[in-house]
C-alpha cells in the first residue's frame, strides 16, 4: 500500500467553555468565609448603634411592647444589610489576599506564571455578584422595610411626625388624549400646589382642575387636611371658581369647609421628602419630576444627587473588592486584626470623601453625576494604580 494513500488522522479539538479553575474555586472559598463574617459583624454593629439602643430605651422608658420592638428591629435590618455589603466585601478581600500573601502562596502562584491581574479575577466576579445583591436589597427590599418600620414605631408610641416645614409642594397629573389628526398628546389634567406643609396640614392651596369635559375649576383654600376615614381632602376657608370653556366664569362658591375627592398623592409626596432611604429609584424619579416643576433648584440638585447615589452605592462593593485585593497581594506579613484595622480606616476615608463629594454636588460645584460617582472613580483609580505597582514587584 502506498504510504501517500493513507489518510492522516484528524484530531478535532472541542472548544472548551471557560469555567472556574481549581485556583478560582480556592480563592472563592477564601473570600466567602470572611465575607460572611463581615456581613454578620457589620450588620450587628449597625443595628446595635443605629436602632437597638434606641429601641431598648423605648421599651424601658416609653412602654413600647417587646414584640413591636422586635418587629421594628427586623424591619430595620435590610437597611443595615445594604450598608454592610461594601464593608464586608472590603474585609473579605483584605483578609483573603493578605493571608495568601503572608503564607507566601501569592509568591508560589506567581512563580508558576500566574499574574497579579489573573489573581484578582475571582474577587472581581465575586464583587459583581455582591453588587447585584446589594442593588436588589437597596432598591427592592430596604426602602419598603425602612418605611414600614417608621410607620410601625409611630403607631406603637402614638408619635406624631417631627415638626418640619416643607414649601412649594407641586403635584401635576397628566393624561393621554387622541387628537383629531390621530396622534396622541399628553395634557395636564390637574395641578396641585401648596405653599407650606407642616406635617399635619397644608396651607395656601391652589388647585387647577381640568378633569371634567367642558368645565374647569380653580380651588383656593387657606388650609387642607387629609381625612383618613373618608379618603378625601378637607378644605377650609376657600373659594371654588368654575370657568367656562371660553374663559368666562360660571359660578363662584365660597366655603368654610368643603370635602373634595382629590388624590392623596400630594400628601405622600410631601411626606416622602424627609427620608430618601424610604424611596426606590422609581419613586425618586417621580419625585424629581414633581420637584422640577417647583422651581427649587437646590432641592432639584439634591434629588438628582440622591438618585445617582442609588445607582453608585452598589458598585462600592466592586470598588472595595478591587482595592482590598490590590492591598492584599502586596508582600506583607499581616494578621486578621491588622486587616480589620485597615478595613475600618479605608471605610472611614471613603465615606468622608463621599460626604464631601455629595455636598459639593448639592451645592452645585460638581454635577450630580460626579457628586455621587467621584468616590467610586477615585477608588477604582487608586485600586488600579496599586495593582499595577504590585504587578511590577518581583
C-alpha positions in Angstrom: 0.0 0.0 0.0 1.3 3.4 -0.9 2.0 5.4 2.1 0.8 8.5 0.4 -2.7 7.0 0.2 -3.0 6.7 3.9 -5.4 9.4 5.2 -3.9 11.3 8.1 -5.7 11.0 11.4 -7.7 14.2 12.1 -8.0 15.2 15.7 -10.9 17.5 16.4 -10.4 19.7 19.4 -13.7 20.6 21.0 -13.9 24.2 22.1 -13.9 24.4 25.9 -16.2 26.7 27.8 -14.2 28.8 30.2 -15.0 27.8 33.7 -13.7 28.1 37.2 -10.3 26.6 37.7 -9.1 24.9 40.9 -7.4 28.2 41.8 -10.6 30.2 41.2 -12.6 27.9 43.4 -10.0 28.1 46.1 -10.0 31.9 46.1 -13.8 32.0 46.1 -13.8 29.9 49.3 -11.1 32.2 50.8 -13.3 35.2 50.0 -16.6 33.7 51.1 -15.9 32.9 54.7 -14.5 36.4 55.7 -17.3 38.0 53.7 -20.0 36.2 55.7 -18.1 37.1 58.9 -18.0 40.8 57.8 -21.8 40.8 56.9 -22.6 39.5 60.4 -20.3 41.8 62.3 -21.1 45.0 60.4 -24.8 44.4 60.3 -24.8 43.7 64.1 -22.8 46.8 64.8 -25.1 48.9 62.6 -28.2 47.6 64.3 -26.8 48.0 67.8 -25.6 51.6 67.3 -28.4 52.8 65.0 -31.5 51.0 66.3 -31.1 48.6 69.2 -30.1 51.0 71.9 -33.0 53.4 71.0 -35.5 50.5 71.0 -34.2 49.3 74.4 -34.7 52.8 75.8 -38.2 53.0 74.4 -39.1 49.6 75.8 -37.9 50.6 79.3 -39.0 54.2 79.4 -41.9 54.6 76.9 -43.6 51.2 77.4 -43.0 50.0 73.9 -44.1 46.4 73.6 -41.2 43.9 73.2 -42.9 42.2 70.2 -43.3 45.5 68.4 -39.7 46.4 69.1 -38.6 43.1 67.7 -40.7 43.7 64.6 -39.1 47.1 64.1 -35.6 45.6 64.6 -36.3 43.0 61.9 -37.7 45.7 59.5 -34.6 47.9 60.1 -32.3 45.0 59.3 -32.3 45.3 55.4 -31.2 48.9 55.6 -28.1 47.9 57.6 -27.5 44.9 55.5 -27.3 47.1 52.4 -24.7 49.2 54.2 -22.7 46.1 55.3 -22.3 44.7 51.8 -19.4 47.0 50.7 -17.7 46.9 54.1 -17.9 43.1 54.2 -16.5 42.9 50.6 -13.5 45.1 51.6 -12.8 43.0 54.7 -13.1 39.7 52.7 -10.7 40.9 50.0 -8.2 42.2 52.5 -8.3 39.1 54.8 -8.2 36.6 51.9 -5.4 38.1 49.9 -3.4 39.2 52.9 -3.4 35.6 54.2 -2.3 34.3 50.9 0.5 36.9 50.7 1.7 36.3 54.3 1.8 32.5 53.7 3.8 33.0 50.5 1.0 31.5 48.4 0.9 34.6 46.2 4.7 34.2 45.6 4.2 30.5 44.8 1.4 31.2 42.3 3.4 34.0 40.6 6.4 31.7 40.3 4.2 29.4 38.3 3.4 32.2 35.9 0.1 33.5 37.3 0.0 37.2 37.0 -1.4 39.6 39.6 -4.2 40.6 37.2 -5.2 36.9 36.9 -5.3 36.6 40.7 -7.9 39.3 41.2 -10.4 37.9 38.6 -12.1 35.8 41.3 -12.6 38.9 43.5 -14.0 40.9 40.6 -16.5 38.1 39.8 -17.4 37.8 43.5 -17.7 41.6 43.7 -20.1 41.7 40.7 -22.3 39.1 42.4 -22.3 41.1 45.7 -23.0 44.3 43.7 -26.1 42.7 42.2 -27.3 41.5 45.6 -26.7 45.0 47.1 -28.7 46.6 44.2 -31.7 44.3 44.9 -31.6 44.9 48.6 -31.1 48.7 48.2 -33.9 49.2 45.8 -36.5 46.5 46.3 -36.3 45.5 50.0 -34.7 48.2 52.2 -36.9 51.2 51.2 -40.2 49.4 51.9 -38.9 47.8 55.1 -37.5 51.1 56.4 -40.8 52.9 55.7 -42.8 50.2 57.4 -40.5 50.3 60.4 -41.1 54.1 60.8 -44.9 53.7 60.5 -44.9 50.8 63.0 -42.9 52.9 65.5 -45.2 55.9 65.1 -48.4 53.8 65.6 -46.9 52.0 68.6 -46.0 55.0 70.6 -48.7 57.3 69.2 -46.0 59.6 68.0 -46.6 62.5 65.6 -44.2 63.2 62.9 -41.5 65.6 64.0 -42.1 69.3 63.4 -40.9 70.4 60.0 -41.8 72.7 57.2 -41.9 71.9 53.5 -42.6 74.6 51.0 -43.8 74.7 47.4 -45.4 71.3 47.1 -46.3 70.8 43.4 -48.0 67.7 42.1 -49.2 67.6 38.4 -51.4 64.9 36.9 -51.5 64.2 33.1 -53.5 62.1 30.7 -53.0 61.0 27.1 -55.7 62.2 24.6 -56.3 61.3 21.0 -56.2 64.4 18.8 -58.2 65.0 15.6 -55.3 64.0 13.4 -55.0 60.7 15.2 -51.8 61.5 17.1 -51.6 61.1 20.9 -50.7 64.0 23.1 -50.2 64.4 26.8 -52.1 67.2 28.5 -52.3 68.5 32.1 -55.5 67.5 33.9 -54.8 68.7 37.4 -52.2 70.8 39.1 -52.0 70.7 42.9 -49.9 73.5 44.7 -49.5 74.2 48.4 -47.3 76.9 49.8 -46.4 75.1 53.0 -46.8 71.7 54.8 -46.0 71.3 58.5 -46.6 67.6 58.8 -50.2 68.0 59.8 -51.9 70.3 57.3 -51.2 72.1 54.1 -51.6 75.8 53.8 -52.1 78.3 50.9 -53.5 75.8 48.4 -54.4 76.4 44.8 -55.8 73.5 42.6 -56.4 73.8 38.9 -58.8 71.0 37.9 -59.4 70.2 34.3 -60.6 66.6 34.7 -64.2 67.3 33.6 -65.0 67.9 30.0 -66.2 71.5 29.3 -65.7 72.6 32.9 -62.5 73.9 34.5 -62.4 74.8 38.2 -59.9 76.6 40.4 -59.9 75.9 44.1 -58.2 78.1 46.6 -58.1 77.4 50.3 -56.3 78.6 53.4 -55.6 75.1 54.6 -56.4 71.5 54.0 -56.0 68.1 55.8 -56.4 64.5 54.6 -59.4 62.8 56.1 -58.4 59.2 56.7 -61.9 57.9 57.4 -63.4 59.1 54.1 -60.2 59.2 52.0 -60.9 62.8 50.9 -59.4 66.2 51.4 -61.0 68.6 53.9 -60.5 72.1 52.7 -61.1 75.1 55.0 -61.9 78.8 54.2 -61.7 78.8 50.5 -63.3 79.6 47.1 -64.2 77.5 44.1 -64.2 79.2 40.7 -66.0 77.5 37.8 -64.6 78.6 34.5 -66.4 78.2 31.2 -64.5 76.9 28.0 -64.5 80.5 26.6 -62.6 81.7 29.7 -65.6 83.4 31.5 -66.5 82.3 35.0 -69.8 80.4 35.5 -70.0 80.5 39.3 -68.1 81.3 42.4 -68.7 79.3 45.6 -67.2 80.3 48.9 -67.0 77.8 51.7 -65.7 77.4 55.3 -65.4 73.6 55.0 -65.6 71.5 51.8 -64.7 67.9 51.1 -63.2 67.2 47.7 -62.3 63.8 46.3 -58.8 64.5 45.2 -55.9 62.0 45.2 -53.7 61.6 48.2 -50.5 61.7 46.1 -49.5 65.3 47.1 -49.5 64.3 50.8 -47.4 61.2 50.1 -45.1 63.4 48.0 -44.6 65.9 50.8 -44.1 63.1 53.4 -41.5 61.3 51.3 -39.3 64.4 51.3 -38.0 63.6 54.8 -36.0 60.4 54.0 -34.6 59.3 50.7 -33.8 55.9 52.2 -37.6 55.1 52.1 -37.7 55.7 48.3 -36.9 53.4 45.5 -35.3 54.5 42.3 -38.7 54.7 40.5 -40.2 56.8 43.4 -37.1 59.1 43.4 -37.6 59.7 39.6 -41.3 60.5 40.1 -40.3 62.9 42.9 -37.7 64.5 40.7 -40.3 65.2 38.0 -42.5 66.9 40.6 -39.7 68.9 42.1 -38.6 70.2 38.7 -41.9 71.9 38.4 -41.5 73.7 41.8 -38.5 75.8 40.6 -36.4 75.0 43.7 -33.1 74.5 42.0 -31.2 73.5 45.2 -33.8 70.7 46.1 -33.7 69.5 42.4 -29.9 69.2 42.6 -30.2 67.3 45.9 -32.7 64.9 44.4 -30.5 64.3 41.4 -27.5 63.6 43.6 -29.5 61.2 45.7 -30.8 59.4 42.6 -27.3 59.0 41.3 -26.2 57.7 44.7 -28.8 54.9 44.5 -27.0 53.8 41.3 -23.5 54.3 42.6 -23.7 52.8 46.0 -24.0 49.1 45.0 -20.8 49.5 42.9 -18.9 50.4 46.0 -18.8 46.6 46.7 -16.8 46.0 43.4 -14.5 49.0 44.1 -13.8 47.9 47.7 -13.1 44.4 46.4 -10.5 45.6 43.9 -8.9 48.0 46.5 -8.8 45.2 49.1 -7.2 42.7 46.7 -4.7 45.3 45.5 -3.5 45.9 49.0 -3.6 42.3 50.0 -1.4 40.9 47.1 1.5 43.1 48.1 4.3 41.4 50.0 3.4 41.7 53.7 3.0 39.8 57.0 -0.3 40.8 58.4 -2.9 39.1 60.7 -6.6 39.4 60.8 -6.6 42.2 63.4 -4.4 44.3 61.1 -6.7 43.6 58.1 -9.7 44.6 60.2 -8.0 47.9 61.2 -7.0 48.7 57.7 -10.6 48.0 56.6 -12.0 50.4 59.2 -9.6 53.1 58.1 -10.5 52.7 54.4 -14.2 52.7 55.1 -13.9 55.9 57.2 -11.9 57.6 54.5 -14.3 56.5 51.7 -17.4 57.7 53.5 -15.7 61.0 54.5 -14.9 61.6 50.8 -18.4 60.5 49.8 -19.9 63.1 52.2 -17.7 65.9 50.9 -18.4 64.9 47.2 -22.2 64.7 47.8 -22.2 68.1 49.5 -20.3 69.6 46.5 -22.9 68.1 44.2 -25.8 69.6 46.2 -24.1 73.0 46.3 -23.7 72.9 42.5 -19.9 72.9 42.5 -19.9 69.4 41.0 -22.5 67.9 38.7 -24.9 65.4 40.3 -23.2 62.5 38.5 -19.7 63.5 39.7 -21.1 64.3 43.2 -22.3 60.6 43.5 -19.7 58.8 41.4 -16.5 60.7 42.3 -15.6 58.5 45.3 -16.0 55.3 43.1 -13.9 56.8 40.3 -11.1 57.7 42.7 -11.3 54.4 44.5 -11.1 52.5 41.2 -8.2 54.6 40.1 -6.4 54.0 43.4 -7.0 50.3 43.2 -5.8 50.1 39.6 -2.6 52.0 40.4 -1.9 49.7 43.4 -2.4 46.6 41.1 0.0 48.0 38.5 2.6 48.7 41.2 2.1 45.2 42.7 2.4 43.6 39.3 5.9 45.2 38.8 7.1 43.8 42.1 9.0 40.5 41.8 
